[in-house]
Each structure stands twice: as C-alpha cells, then as structure tokens.
C-alpha cells in the first residue's frame, strides 16, 4: 500500500437476539442480522448505534462491531517497540 492510499480498517456490524444477557450466544443463527461492512470504526460505530437504538425495547437484542482488520492482519494491533 502506498503512502497516499488511505488505510482501511474493516469492521463488520452484526446483531441478533441473545439466549441470555450473560453470554454473547445468539438464540437463532438463521436470524442473525448482518448490518454491514465498514471501512473504519467511526462509520461502523454509527451503524451499530443506529441499530441498537432501533431495538432498545428488546433487552435481548444486541449488536456487535467485529474488528475484521484484526483477523486479517493481527500484527496491525501490535504496539510499537519503545
């Protein structure tokens, strides 16, 4: 990637109804919603917040931001040596 190319830090927003509030286990995997794939955390957060606010009346509905860039390249999150 050249210096002029903007860095993409891919994020996935998904959500659905959980079996209980203590665990992130979806009640029905066929009903897990894929909200979208986003090029940065800020846009993923905006999508996550909008979906979370739409389902505020259902305590078992949860949406998550998955940091795909960490799965694709785990070294991206390595802290620089001092």
PyMOL commands that set and color helices and strands:
alter all, ss='L'
color gray80, all
select helices_A, chain A and resi 29-31+41-54+68-72+74-77
alter helices_A, ss='H'
color red, helices_A
select strands_A, chain A and resi 11-17+33-38+61-67
alter strands_A, ss='S'
color yellow, strands_A
deselect
rebuild
show_as cartoon
